[in-house]
Amino acid sequence: MILKRIIAIVIGYIFGLFLSGYLLGKTKHKDITTMGSGNAGTTNTLRMFGWKAGLITLLGDILKTLLAIFVVWLLFHRSEPEGVRLLELYAGFGTILGHNFPFYMCLRKGEKKKGGKGIACTGALMIAFCPIEVPIGLSIFIVTVILTKYVSLGSILGLISFFIQTVVFGELGWLDVTTAYKTEIYILAAAIMLLGIVRHHENIKRLLNGTENKFSLKKKEEGTEK
C-alpha cells in the first residue's frame, strides 16, 4: 500500500498542476500571479477578472480534484477494496499540493509565484470523499462571508469544519472505511486543514490587524489588491 499511496499523491499532484486561474489569465495575455494577491485561485481571479472568470476558475479547480480522485478509484478499487477510500483522500491531498505548489512556478528564480490556497480543491475533496460534509462546510463558509465579508475567514472555518466532520463521521462509521485506516485518515485530514490554514498566514495577519480585504463582486483594478 505504501507504493499505492505514493502513486495516488503523484496522480493528484499532476492534476493539481492545471491552475484554472493561471491558464485563464494567459488567454487574456495576463499573469494572475503578478496581479492582486498573486494567488492563482478563485478569489483573486474573481477580483482581477470578474465573476465569470472566478466561476470558471472555481469549476476548473473542482473538476480537476474530482477527476484525480476518480482516476485513483479506477486504478485501485478492485485491488484495494478496503483501502481505496484512503487512496482517494491521498489523491485529493496530492491535488491540493499541486495546486498550491506547482513546480513550474516554484522554479522561477527571483520571482514570488504562487499557486492557490487549495480551498476549492478541498471542497471538491469533500464532495468526492464524504458528501455529507458539504452542507455544513458550505454553510459555514457562506454565512461567515455574508456576515463578515472575509473570504479568508470563511475558508479557514470551512477547513476546520472539514477536519472535525471527518473525525465525527469517521467515529460514527459514516465514512465507509475500515478501522485499520481511520487514524491515518484523521491525520491526513488534519494535514489538509493545517496546510490550508498555513497558506492563509498572510490573511490571518491582516485579519488580526484589521486590514484584510473584504469580499466584493466588483472587479478590481490591477495592483490594488494585496
MARLOGU-855822 format. One record per residue: residue number from 1; residue in one letter; x, y, z of N, C-alpha, C in turn. Coordinates in steps of 0.05 Angstrom, whole numbers, plus 5000, padded with zeros to 4 digits. Layout:
REM MARLOGU-855822
   roba   bator     nu     nv     nw    cau    cav    caw     cu     cv     cw
    NUM       A      X      Y      Z      X      Y      Z      X      Y      Z
...
***
This chain:
REM MARLOGU-855822
   roba   bator     nu     nv     nw    cau    cav    caw     cu     cv     cw
      1       M   5016   4976   5000   5000   5000   5000   5017   5025   5000
      2       I   5042   5023   5010   5058   5048   5010   5062   5059   4982
      3       L   5069   5041   4963   5073   5050   4936   5047   5061   4924
      4       K   5025   5049   4931   4999   5059   4921   4992   5086   4932
      5       R   5000   5091   4957   4996   5117   4969   5011   5138   4953
      6       I   5036   5131   4947   5054   5150   4932   5042   5155   4904
      7       I   5033   5134   4891   5021   5136   4864   4997   5155   4865
      8       A   4980   5151   4886   4956   5168   4889   4963   5197   4892
      9       I   4983   5203   4908   4992   5230   4912   5003   5242   4886
     10       V   5019   5226   4872   5031   5236   4847   5009   5242   4826
     11       I   4990   5224   4824   4968   5228   4805   4953   5254   4813
     12       G   4947   5257   4838   4934   5282   4847   4951   5306   4841
     13       Y   4977   5305   4846   4995   5328   4842   4994   5336   4812
     14       I   4995   5316   4795   4995   5322   4766   4969   5337   4758
     15       F   4947   5328   4768   4921   5341   4762   4921   5369   4774
     16       G   4933   5372   4798   4934   5397   4812   4949   5419   4797
     17       L   4968   5411   4779   4984   5430   4765   4969   5447   4745
     18       F   4945   5438   4738   4928   5453   4719   4914   5475   4734
     19       L   4926   5498   4736   4915   5521   4751   4895   5536   4733
     20       S   4870   5533   4738   4849   5545   4721   4853   5575   4719
     21       G   4858   5588   4742   4860   5617   4742   4884   5627   4726
     22       Y   4906   5612   4729   4931   5619   4714   4927   5616   4684
     23       L   4915   5593   4676   4910   5588   4648   4890   5608   4636
     24       L   4870   5615   4652   4850   5634   4643   4863   5661   4638
     25       G   4881   5669   4656   4895   5694   4653   4912   5695   4628
     26       K   4924   5672   4622   4941   5670   4598   4925   5675   4572
     27       T   4899   5666   4573   4882   5671   4549   4877   5701   4546
     28       K   4881   5716   4567   4877   5745   4566   4904   5760   4564
     29       H   4925   5743   4560   4953   5754   4558   4961   5768   4584
     30       K   4952   5757   4607   4959   5767   4633   4968   5744   4651
     31       D   4984   5751   4671   4993   5731   4690   4981   5737   4717
     32       I   4961   5721   4726   4947   5725   4750   4966   5725   4774
     33       T   4989   5712   4772   5007   5711   4795   5022   5737   4799
     34       T   5019   5756   4780   5032   5782   4784   5011   5803   4790
     35       M   4986   5794   4794   4964   5813   4798   4952   5809   4825
     36       G   4942   5830   4837   4928   5828   4863   4945   5815   4884
     37       S   4933   5794   4896   4947   5779   4918   4969   5761   4907
     38       G   4968   5756   4880   4988   5738   4868   4979   5709   4868
     39       N   4957   5703   4881   4947   5675   4882   4932   5668   4856
     40       A   4934   5643   4848   4921   5634   4824   4894   5621   4829
     41       G   4883   5627   4852   4857   5614   4860   4833   5630   4852
     42       T   4810   5621   4861   4784   5633   4853   4781   5662   4861
     43       T   4788   5667   4887   4782   5694   4897   4798   5716   4882
     44       N   4824   5711   4878   4840   5731   4864   4832   5734   4835
     45       T   4825   5711   4823   4816   5712   4795   4790   5728   4792
     46       L   4772   5723   4811   4746   5738   4811   4751   5768   4814
     47       R   4769   5775   4832   4775   5804   4837   4788   5817   4814
     48       M   4806   5803   4800   4821   5814   4778   4806   5814   4752
     49       F   4791   5792   4746   4779   5788   4720   4748   5789   4720
     50       G   4736   5789   4744   4707   5789   4745   4695   5762   4753
     51       W   4668   5762   4758   4655   5739   4769   4655   5715   4750
     52       K   4653   5720   4723   4652   5698   4704   4678   5683   4705
     53       A   4700   5698   4705   4727   5685   4707   4730   5670   4733
     54       G   4720   5682   4755   4721   5669   4781   4706   5643   4781
     55       L   4682   5642   4768   4666   5618   4767   4680   5597   4751
     56       I   4691   5604   4728   4706   5585   4711   4729   5573   4727
     57       T   4743   5590   4742   4766   5580   4757   4757   5561   4779
     58       L   4735   5568   4793   4724   5551   4814   4717   5524   4803
     59       L   4702   5523   4780   4693   5498   4769   4717   5482   4759
     60       G   4737   5495   4747   4761   5481   4738   4776   5468   4760
     61       D   4779   5482   4783   4794   5471   4806   4778   5448   4819
     62       I   4752   5450   4819   4735   5428   4830   4737   5404   4812
     63       L   4735   5408   4786   4736   5386   4767   4762   5370   4767
     64       K   4784   5385   4769   4810   5370   4768   4813   5353   4793
     65       T   4802   5362   4816   4804   5345   4840   4786   5321   4838
     66       L   4762   5324   4828   4744   5302   4824   4755   5281   4805
     67       L   4768   5291   4783   4780   5273   4763   4803   5257   4775
     68       A   4820   5271   4791   4843   5257   4803   4833   5234   4822
     69       I   4813   5240   4837   4802   5220   4856   4789   5197   4840
     70       F   4775   5204   4818   4762   5183   4802   4783   5165   4789
     71       V   4805   5177   4779   4826   5160   4767   4838   5141   4787
     72       V   4843   5151   4811   4854   5133   4832   4834   5111   4839
     73       W   4808   5118   4840   4788   5098   4845   4788   5076   4823
     74       L   4790   5085   4798   4790   5066   4776   4814   5047   4778
     75       L   4837   5058   4786   4861   5042   4788   4861   5022   4811
     76       F   4849   5029   4833   4853   5013   4857   4828   5001   4870
     77       H   4804   5007   4860   4781   4998   4874   4778   4967   4874
     78       R   4790   4954   4855   4790   4925   4854   4812   4912   4870
     79       S   4836   4923   4868   4859   4911   4882   4859   4919   4911
     80       E   4848   4942   4918   4847   4952   4946   4819   4960   4954
     81       P   4801   4942   4955   4773   4949   4961   4770   4962   4989
     82       E   4786   4954   5007   4784   4965   5034   4800   4990   5038
     83       G   4821   4994   5021   4838   5017   5024   4834   5039   5003
     84       V   4816   5035   4985   4813   5054   4963   4803   5081   4973
     85       R   4787   5081   4995   4777   5107   5005   4801   5123   5016
     86       L   4820   5110   5029   4844   5124   5038   4860   5134   5014
     87       L   4862   5118   4993   4877   5127   4970   4864   5150   4956
     88       E   4837   5151   4957   4823   5174   4945   4830   5200   4961
     89       L   4833   5197   4987   4840   5221   5003   4868   5230   4997
     90       Y   4886   5210   4992   4914   5217   4984   4914   5231   4957
     91       A   4897   5222   4939   4895   5235   4913   4886   5264   4915
     92       G   4866   5269   4933   4857   5296   4938   4879   5313   4950
     93       F   4893   5301   4969   4916   5315   4981   4937   5323   4961
     94       G   4943   5304   4943   4962   5309   4922   4953   5331   4903
     95       T   4927   5332   4897   4917   5354   4880   4920   5381   4894
     96       I   4915   5382   4919   4919   5407   4934   4948   5415   4934
     97       L   4966   5396   4937   4995   5402   4936   5003   5413   4908
     98       G   4993   5401   4887   4999   5410   4860   4988   5437   4855
     99       H   4964   5442   4865   4951   5468   4862   4965   5490   4878
    100       N   4974   5484   4902   4987   5503   4919   5016   5508   4912
    101       F   5030   5487   4903   5058   5488   4898   5066   5476   4871
    102       P   5056   5489   4849   5063   5479   4823   5093   5482   4817
    103       F   5106   5461   4809   5136   5462   4807   5145   5483   4787
    104       Y   5129   5487   4766   5138   5506   4745   5137   5535   4754
    105       M   5124   5540   4776   5125   5567   4788   5147   5568   4809
    106       C   5149   5547   4824   5170   5547   4845   5198   5549   4834
    107       L   5202   5540   4809   5228   5540   4797   5236   5567   4785
    108       R   5218   5586   4784   5224   5613   4773   5241   5628   4793
    109       K   5265   5635   4785   5284   5648   4803   5277   5678   4805
    110       G   5280   5688   4829   5277   5717   4833   5248   5727   4832
    111       E   5229   5709   4830   5201   5717   4829   5185   5702   4850
    112       K   5167   5716   4863   5149   5703   4882   5124   5695   4867
    113       K   5123   5670   4859   5100   5660   4844   5084   5642   4863
    114       K   5058   5644   4861   5040   5629   4879   5020   5613   4863
    115       G   5015   5589   4874   4992   5574   4864   4968   5585   4878
    116       G   4950   5567   4885   4926   5575   4900   4929   5569   4930
    117       K   4907   5568   4943   4907   5561   4972   4892   5535   4977
    118       G   4882   5523   4956   4871   5496   4959   4842   5494   4970
    119       I   4828   5517   4971   4802   5516   4983   4781   5502   4965
    120       A   4781   5510   4939   4763   5497   4920   4769   5467   4918
    121       C   4795   5461   4918   4803   5432   4917   4794   5417   4941
    122       T   4796   5430   4965   4787   5417   4989   4757   5413   4989
    123       G   4742   5432   4978   4713   5430   4975   4706   5406   4957
    124       A   4721   5404   4935   4716   5382   4916   4723   5355   4930
    125       L   4744   5355   4946   4751   5331   4961   4729   5322   4979
    126       M   4716   5342   4992   4693   5335   5009   4670   5323   4993
    127       I   4666   5334   4969   4644   5324   4952   4649   5294   4945
    128       A   4674   5288   4938   4680   5261   4929   4684   5241   4953
    129       F   4697   5251   4974   4704   5233   4996   4681   5229   5016
    130       C   4668   5251   5023   4647   5250   5043   4626   5272   5037
    131       P   4608   5267   5019   4589   5288   5011   4572   5299   5033
    132       I   4568   5283   5054   4551   5293   5076   4565   5315   5092
    133       E   4591   5320   5087   4605   5342   5100   4599   5368   5086
    134       V   4591   5367   5061   4588   5391   5045   4568   5411   5055
    135       P   4543   5403   5063   4524   5423   5072   4534   5439   5096
    136       I   4546   5427   5115   4555   5441   5139   4579   5459   5131
    137       G   4599   5447   5117   4622   5463   5109   4615   5487   5092
    138       L   4598   5482   5072   4590   5504   5054   4574   5525   5069
    139       S   4556   5516   5087   4540   5535   5102   4558   5553   5120
    140       I   4577   5541   5133   4596   5556   5150   4610   5577   5133
    141       F   4620   5569   5109   4634   5587   5092   4616   5610   5083
    142       I   4592   5604   5073   4574   5624   5062   4565   5644   5084
    143       V   4557   5633   5107   4547   5650   5129   4570   5669   5138
    144       T   4594   5658   5141   4616   5674   5150   4623   5697   5131
    145       V   4623   5690   5105   4628   5711   5085   4606   5732   5084
    146       I   4581   5723   5086   4559   5743   5086   4561   5761   5110
    147       L   4567   5750   5134   4567   5766   5158   4592   5784   5161
    148       T   4615   5774   5151   4640   5788   5156   4652   5800   5131
    149       K   4644   5790   5107   4655   5798   5081   4684   5788   5078
    150       Y   4693   5770   5095   4720   5760   5094   4720   5731   5082
    151       V   4729   5728   5057   4730   5701   5045   4751   5684   5060
    152       S   4773   5697   5068   4794   5682   5082   4784   5669   5108
    153       L   4768   5684   5123   4758   5674   5148   4738   5651   5143
    154       G   4721   5654   5123   4703   5633   5116   4718   5608   5107
    155       S   4740   5612   5092   4756   5589   5083   4769   5574   5106
    156       I   4780   5589   5125   4793   5577   5148   4773   5562   5165
    157       L   4750   5573   5170   4730   5559   5186   4719   5535   5171
    158       G   4718   5537   5145   4710   5514   5128   4730   5491   5130
    159       L   4755   5498   5130   4777   5478   5133   4775   5464   5160
    160       I   4770   5479   5181   4768   5468   5207   4744   5449   5209
    161       S   4722   5457   5196   4698   5441   5196   4703   5414   5181
    162       F   4719   5416   5160   4725   5392   5145   4739   5371   5163
    163       F   4758   5380   5178   4772   5361   5196   4754   5351   5218
    164       I   4739   5368   5231   4721   5360   5253   4701   5340   5243
    165       Q   4689   5346   5220   4668   5329   5209   4679   5301   5201
    166       T   4704   5301   5190   4716   5276   5182   4720   5258   5207
    167       V   4729   5270   5229   4732   5254   5253   4706   5245   5264
    168       V   4686   5263   5266   4660   5256   5277   4646   5234   5260
    169       F   4645   5238   5234   4632   5219   5217   4648   5193   5216
    170       G   4674   5194   5219   4690   5170   5220   4683   5154   5244
    171       E   4681   5167   5267   4674   5153   5292   4645   5142   5291
    172       L   4628   5156   5276   4601   5146   5274   4598   5123   5253
    173       G   4620   5118   5239   4620   5097   5219   4608   5104   5192
    174       W   4607   5131   5187   4594   5140   5162   4613   5145   5139
    175       L   4639   5139   5143   4658   5145   5121   4663   5121   5103
    176       D   4652   5098   5110   4655   5074   5094   4685   5066   5092
    177       V   4699   5067   5115   4727   5059   5115   4731   5039   5138
    178       T   4751   5022   5135   4757   5002   5156   4770   5016   5179
    179       T   4768   5003   5202   4780   5014   5227   4810   5017   5224
    180       A   4822   5000   5208   4852   5000   5205   4862   5026   5193
    181       Y   4845   5039   5177   4854   5063   5163   4843   5089   5175
    182       K   4826   5087   5195   4813   5111   5206   4833   5132   5217
    183       T   4851   5122   5233   4871   5141   5245   4887   5155   5224
    184       E   4895   5141   5203   4911   5153   5182   4894   5173   5167
    185       I   4869   5168   5163   4851   5186   5150   4848   5212   5167
    186       Y   4846   5209   5193   4844   5232   5210   4870   5249   5209
    187       I   4893   5236   5208   4918   5250   5207   4920   5265   5180
    188       L   4912   5252   5159   4913   5264   5132   4894   5288   5130
    189       A   4870   5285   5142   4851   5307   5142   4862   5331   5158
    190       A   4876   5325   5180   4888   5346   5196   4910   5360   5180
    191       A   4926   5345   5165   4947   5356   5148   4935   5375   5127
    192       I   4913   5367   5115   4900   5383   5095   4890   5409   5107
    193       M   4878   5407   5131   4868   5431   5145   4891   5449   5152
    194       L   4912   5439   5163   4935   5455   5172   4949   5469   5148
    195       L   4951   5454   5126   4963   5465   5102   4947   5489   5092
    196       G   4921   5486   5092   4904   5508   5083   4906   5532   5101
    197       I   4907   5527   5127   4910   5549   5146   4937   5563   5143
    198       V   4958   5548   5139   4985   5559   5135   4985   5576   5110
    199       R   4972   5567   5089   4971   5582   5064   4956   5609   5068
    200       H   4941   5611   5089   4927   5636   5095   4941   5653   5116
    201       H   4967   5648   5120   4981   5662   5142   4981   5692   5138
    202       E   4983   5701   5113   4983   5730   5108   4955   5741   5113
    203       N   4935   5726   5106   4907   5735   5111   4902   5736   5141
    204       I   4912   5717   5156   4908   5717   5185   4921   5741   5198
    205       K   4945   5749   5188   4958   5773   5199   4941   5797   5193
    206       R   4930   5799   5169   4913   5822   5162   4887   5822   5177
    207       L   4876   5798   5183   4851   5797   5198   4856   5807   5227
    208       L   4879   5799   5238   4886   5808   5265   4891   5838   5266
    209       N   4902   5849   5244   4909   5877   5243   4885   5894   5233
    210       G   4864   5881   5225   4840   5896   5215   4844   5907   5187
    211       T   4863   5896   5172   4869   5907   5145   4862   5887   5123
    212       E   4848   5865   5129   4842   5845   5109   4822   5856   5089
    213       N   4825   5849   5064   4807   5858   5043   4780   5844   5045
    214       K   4759   5859   5042   4732   5848   5043   4723   5840   5016
    215       F   4706   5820   5016   4696   5808   4991   4678   5827   4976
    216       S   4681   5828   4950   4664   5844   4933   4664   5832   4905
    217       L   4641   5833   4892   4638   5823   4865   4649   5842   4844
    218       K   4656   5866   4853   4666   5886   4835   4694   5879   4826
    219       K   4700   5883   4801   4727   5877   4790   4746   5899   4800
    220       K   4769   5890   4810   4790   5908   4820   4808   5918   4797
    221       E   4819   5941   4801   4840   5950   4782   4866   5935   4789
    222       E   4882   5931   4769   4908   5918   4773   4925   5933   4793
    223       G   4937   5916   4811   4955   5928   4831   4942   5939   4855
    224       T   4915   5938   4858   4902   5949   4881   4897   5928   4902
    225       E   4898   5903   4896   4892   5882   4915   4918   5870   4926
    226       K   4919   5869   4952   4943   5857   4965   4935   5833   4982
***
